[in-house]
Amino acid sequence: MIKAFKRLLAFIAGILVVFGAAKTLFNWLARSENDEYEVWSDDEEREDA
């Protein structure tokens, strides 16, 4: 019973680590200046749309 509880806690901790790493990756990508997938490349095109 205790072994199953420890495994469950380890699994939950692993999931939290994966989500934390994904969040960090997405935040790093969001602040990157060279965004190749940006919809508008500058403010003038954004105003025209």
Secondary structure, 3 states (H helix, E strand, C coil): CHHHHHHHHHHHHHHHHHHHHHHHHHHHHHCCCCCCCCCCCCHHHHHHC
